[in-house]
Amino acid sequence: MPGTAEGTFTTSDGCVIAYMLHPAPRAGAPRAALVHSLALDRNIWNGVAAELAPHAHHVGQPALDRVNAEGAQYGIHMIKAEDGATRLEVGGRLTGMPVLPKLIDDGARLNLLGLNG
């Protein structure tokens, strides 16, 4: 992807960790960390990173559609958790944050941010 920077670092126990930094859409924009299992490569997130909206704190419908369409081949599923919230399950583990309907819908999200009308 244009504007990305790649690098590696070594942990104290000798494990080499590779990473990719994508540019922020604007100065001061919130950042997100996309993490995958050991069996995958950081490039799994290229399409997701490209579709994340400039406003953090939400996962847009295009990204969720991609998870539904292609996520299973990478061990990623959207499931209804025990608390009733929809969450992403990655490698058999639930993510901490629920997928909130108000933050999926672009119109509702813009209203919450005070950016509509």
C-alpha atoms as an extended CHARMM CRD file, in Angstrom:
* protein
*
       117  EXT
         1         1  MET       CA              0.0000000000        0.0000000000        0.0000000000  PROA      1               0.0000000000
         2         2  PRO       CA              1.2770000000        3.5140000000       -0.6800000000  PROA      2               0.0000000000
         3         3  GLY       CA              2.6050000000        5.3550000000        2.3390000000  PROA      3               0.0000000000
         4         4  THR       CA              3.1760000000        2.2770000000        4.4720000000  PROA      4               0.0000000000
         5         5  ALA       CA              6.3510000000        1.5390000000        6.4020000000  PROA      5               0.0000000000
         6         6  GLU       CA              7.4940000000       -1.9410000000        7.3730000000  PROA      6               0.0000000000
         7         7  GLY       CA              9.9170000000       -3.0810000000       10.0330000000  PROA      7               0.0000000000
         8         8  THR       CA             10.8260000000       -5.7680000000       12.5290000000  PROA      8               0.0000000000
         9         9  PHE       CA             11.9040000000       -5.9740000000       16.1390000000  PROA      9               0.0000000000
        10        10  THR       CA             13.1700000000       -8.8130000000       18.3020000000  PROA      10              0.0000000000
        11        11  THR       CA             11.5910000000       -9.6290000000       21.6550000000  PROA      11              0.0000000000
        12        12  SER       CA             13.6630000000      -10.4240000000       24.7290000000  PROA      12              0.0000000000
        13        13  ASP       CA             13.2340000000      -14.1610000000       24.0690000000  PROA      13              0.0000000000
        14        14  GLY       CA             14.5060000000      -13.8560000000       20.4870000000  PROA      14              0.0000000000
        15        15  CYS       CA             11.1880000000      -13.8610000000       18.5860000000  PROA      15              0.0000000000
        16        16  VAL       CA             11.2390000000      -11.6230000000       15.5140000000  PROA      16              0.0000000000
        17        17  ILE       CA              8.0460000000       -9.5740000000       15.1330000000  PROA      17              0.0000000000
        18        18  ALA       CA              7.2760000000       -7.9470000000       11.7770000000  PROA      18              0.0000000000
        19        19  TYR       CA              4.9240000000       -4.9890000000       11.4880000000  PROA      19              0.0000000000
        20        20  MET       CA              3.4650000000       -2.5740000000        8.9660000000  PROA      20              0.0000000000
        21        21  LEU       CA              2.4830000000        1.0230000000        9.7100000000  PROA      21              0.0000000000
        22        22  HSD       CA             -0.2410000000        2.6030000000        7.5940000000  PROA      22              0.0000000000
        23        23  PRO       CA             -0.4130000000        6.4150000000        7.4080000000  PROA      23              0.0000000000
        24        24  ALA       CA             -3.0910000000        8.2300000000        9.3900000000  PROA      24              0.0000000000
        25        25  PRO       CA             -5.7960000000        9.9210000000        7.2960000000  PROA      25              0.0000000000
        26        26  ARG       CA             -5.1040000000       13.2180000000        9.0850000000  PROA      26              0.0000000000
        27        27  ALA       CA             -2.8920000000       14.6100000000       11.8500000000  PROA      27              0.0000000000
        28        28  GLY       CA             -4.0160000000       13.5210000000       15.3030000000  PROA      28              0.0000000000
        29        29  ALA       CA             -6.2430000000       10.7170000000       14.0150000000  PROA      29              0.0000000000
        30        30  PRO       CA             -6.7170000000        7.7660000000       16.3920000000  PROA      30              0.0000000000
        31        31  ARG       CA             -4.6670000000        4.6590000000       15.6080000000  PROA      31              0.0000000000
        32        32  ALA       CA             -5.6640000000        1.0030000000       15.4940000000  PROA      32              0.0000000000
        33        33  ALA       CA             -3.6110000000       -2.1500000000       15.9940000000  PROA      33              0.0000000000
        34        34  LEU       CA             -4.6520000000       -5.1460000000       13.9050000000  PROA      34              0.0000000000
        35        35  VAL       CA             -3.1960000000       -8.3690000000       15.2910000000  PROA      35              0.0000000000
        36        36  HSD       CA             -3.2900000000      -11.8630000000       13.7970000000  PROA      36              0.0000000000
        37        37  SER       CA             -2.3940000000      -15.3770000000       14.8990000000  PROA      37              0.0000000000
        38        38  LEU       CA              1.0280000000      -16.9260000000       14.3880000000  PROA      38              0.0000000000
        39        39  ALA       CA             -0.2400000000      -18.9510000000       11.4410000000  PROA      39              0.0000000000
        40        40  LEU       CA             -0.9690000000      -15.8140000000        9.4140000000  PROA      40              0.0000000000
        41        41  ASP       CA              0.9630000000      -12.9550000000        7.8710000000  PROA      41              0.0000000000
        42        42  ARG       CA              0.4460000000       -9.2230000000        8.5210000000  PROA      42              0.0000000000
        43        43  ASN       CA             -0.6710000000       -8.7900000000        4.9080000000  PROA      43              0.0000000000
        44        44  ILE       CA             -4.0220000000      -10.3600000000        5.8320000000  PROA      44              0.0000000000
        45        45  TRP       CA             -4.9800000000       -6.8900000000        7.0820000000  PROA      45              0.0000000000
        46        46  ASN       CA             -4.1470000000       -4.9450000000        3.8920000000  PROA      46              0.0000000000
        47        47  GLY       CA             -7.7320000000       -4.9060000000        2.6260000000  PROA      47              0.0000000000
        48        48  VAL       CA             -9.1370000000       -4.1650000000        6.0700000000  PROA      48              0.0000000000
        49        49  ALA       CA             -6.7010000000       -1.2940000000        6.6540000000  PROA      49              0.0000000000
        50        50  ALA       CA             -7.6660000000        0.1790000000        3.2840000000  PROA      50              0.0000000000
        51        51  GLU       CA            -11.3700000000        0.0940000000        4.2150000000  PROA      51              0.0000000000
        52        52  LEU       CA            -11.1710000000        1.4920000000        7.7380000000  PROA      52              0.0000000000
        53        53  ALA       CA            -12.8680000000        4.8660000000        7.8730000000  PROA      53              0.0000000000
        54        54  PRO       CA            -10.9320000000        7.9780000000        8.8750000000  PROA      54              0.0000000000
        55        55  HSD       CA            -12.9130000000        8.0840000000       12.1370000000  PROA      55              0.0000000000
        56        56  ALA       CA            -11.6930000000        5.3660000000       14.4760000000  PROA      56              0.0000000000
        57        57  HSD       CA            -13.8500000000        3.6420000000       17.0610000000  PROA      57              0.0000000000
        58        58  HSD       CA            -15.8800000000        1.8090000000       14.4770000000  PROA      58              0.0000000000
        59        59  VAL       CA            -15.5940000000       -0.9970000000       12.0120000000  PROA      59              0.0000000000
        60        60  GLY       CA            -17.3800000000       -0.0500000000        8.8140000000  PROA      60              0.0000000000
        61        61  GLN       CA            -19.8220000000       -2.2910000000        7.0120000000  PROA      61              0.0000000000
        62        62  PRO       CA            -17.3950000000       -2.9570000000        4.1180000000  PROA      62              0.0000000000
        63        63  ALA       CA            -14.8600000000       -4.4160000000        6.5680000000  PROA      63              0.0000000000
        64        64  LEU       CA            -17.5420000000       -6.5380000000        8.2650000000  PROA      64              0.0000000000
        65        65  ASP       CA            -18.7690000000       -7.7260000000        4.8650000000  PROA      65              0.0000000000
        66        66  ARG       CA            -15.2350000000       -8.7880000000        4.0430000000  PROA      66              0.0000000000
        67        67  VAL       CA            -14.9330000000      -10.6650000000        7.3540000000  PROA      67              0.0000000000
        68        68  ASN       CA            -18.2150000000      -12.4570000000        6.5870000000  PROA      68              0.0000000000
        69        69  ALA       CA            -17.1280000000      -13.2860000000        3.0330000000  PROA      69              0.0000000000
        70        70  GLU       CA            -13.4690000000      -14.2150000000        3.5770000000  PROA      70              0.0000000000
        71        71  GLY       CA            -12.7680000000      -14.3310000000        7.2980000000  PROA      71              0.0000000000
        72        72  ALA       CA            -13.3470000000      -18.0610000000        7.8240000000  PROA      72              0.0000000000
        73        73  GLN       CA            -10.3630000000      -18.9650000000        5.6660000000  PROA      73              0.0000000000
        74        74  TYR       CA             -8.2290000000      -16.9600000000        8.1260000000  PROA      74              0.0000000000
        75        75  GLY       CA             -9.9380000000      -18.1050000000       11.3190000000  PROA      75              0.0000000000
        76        76  ILE       CA            -11.9830000000      -14.9040000000       11.7670000000  PROA      76              0.0000000000
        77        77  HSD       CA            -15.7290000000      -15.0780000000       12.4630000000  PROA      77              0.0000000000
        78        78  MET       CA            -18.4630000000      -12.7330000000       13.6560000000  PROA      78              0.0000000000
        79        79  ILE       CA            -20.3700000000      -14.4150000000       16.4680000000  PROA      79              0.0000000000
        80        80  LYS       CA            -22.9980000000      -13.5840000000       19.0590000000  PROA      80              0.0000000000
        81        81  ALA       CA            -21.1630000000      -13.6650000000       22.4020000000  PROA      81              0.0000000000
        82        82  GLU       CA            -22.6410000000      -14.8920000000       25.6850000000  PROA      82              0.0000000000
        83        83  ASP       CA            -23.4540000000      -11.3020000000       26.6580000000  PROA      83              0.0000000000
        84        84  GLY       CA            -25.5670000000      -10.9380000000       23.4890000000  PROA      84              0.0000000000
        85        85  ALA       CA            -23.1390000000       -8.6020000000       21.7300000000  PROA      85              0.0000000000
        86        86  THR       CA            -21.7020000000       -9.3790000000       18.3090000000  PROA      86              0.0000000000
        87        87  ARG       CA            -17.9470000000       -9.7470000000       18.4790000000  PROA      87              0.0000000000
        88        88  LEU       CA            -15.1560000000      -10.8740000000       16.2220000000  PROA      88              0.0000000000
        89        89  GLU       CA            -13.6620000000      -14.2330000000       17.0330000000  PROA      89              0.0000000000
        90        90  VAL       CA            -10.0640000000      -14.4900000000       15.8710000000  PROA      90              0.0000000000
        91        91  GLY       CA             -8.2890000000      -17.8240000000       16.0880000000  PROA      91              0.0000000000
        92        92  GLY       CA            -10.9320000000      -19.1360000000       18.4770000000  PROA      92              0.0000000000
        93        93  ARG       CA            -10.7070000000      -16.1630000000       20.8500000000  PROA      93              0.0000000000
        94        94  LEU       CA            -13.2470000000      -13.3790000000       21.2190000000  PROA      94              0.0000000000
        95        95  THR       CA            -12.0900000000       -9.8120000000       20.7740000000  PROA      95              0.0000000000
        96        96  GLY       CA            -12.8020000000       -7.4680000000       23.6600000000  PROA      96              0.0000000000
        97        97  MET       CA            -14.8760000000       -4.8030000000       21.9330000000  PROA      97              0.0000000000
        98        98  PRO       CA            -18.3640000000       -5.5300000000       20.6050000000  PROA      98              0.0000000000
        99        99  VAL       CA            -19.4460000000       -4.5430000000       17.1030000000  PROA      99              0.0000000000
       100       100  LEU       CA            -21.8950000000       -1.7250000000       17.8650000000  PROA      100             0.0000000000
       101       101  PRO       CA            -24.7260000000       -1.1340000000       15.3630000000  PROA      101             0.0000000000
       102       102  LYS       CA            -24.6000000000        2.6580000000       15.8700000000  PROA      102             0.0000000000
       103       103  LEU       CA            -20.9450000000        2.6320000000       14.8680000000  PROA      103             0.0000000000
       104       104  ILE       CA            -21.4190000000        0.3860000000       11.8140000000  PROA      104             0.0000000000
       105       105  ASP       CA            -24.0280000000        2.6090000000       10.2090000000  PROA      105             0.0000000000
       106       106  ASP       CA            -22.2530000000        5.6070000000        8.6530000000  PROA      106             0.0000000000
       107       107  GLY       CA            -25.2550000000        7.9410000000        9.0030000000  PROA      107             0.0000000000
       108       108  ALA       CA            -25.7610000000        7.0930000000       12.6870000000  PROA      108             0.0000000000
       109       109  ARG       CA            -22.0160000000        7.3790000000       13.3310000000  PROA      109             0.0000000000
       110       110  LEU       CA            -21.8710000000       10.8180000000       11.7240000000  PROA      110             0.0000000000
       111       111  ASN       CA            -24.8550000000       11.9040000000       13.8610000000  PROA      111             0.0000000000
       112       112  LEU       CA            -23.0410000000       10.7220000000       17.0060000000  PROA      112             0.0000000000
       113       113  LEU       CA            -19.9690000000       12.6830000000       15.9520000000  PROA      113             0.0000000000
       114       114  GLY       CA            -22.0970000000       15.7670000000       15.2040000000  PROA      114             0.0000000000
       115       115  LEU       CA            -20.9760000000       15.7660000000       11.5540000000  PROA      115             0.0000000000
       116       116  ASN       CA            -24.3430000000       15.3630000000        9.7970000000  PROA      116             0.0000000000
       117       117  GLY       CA            -26.1300000000       18.4420000000        8.5170000000  PROA      117             0.0000000000
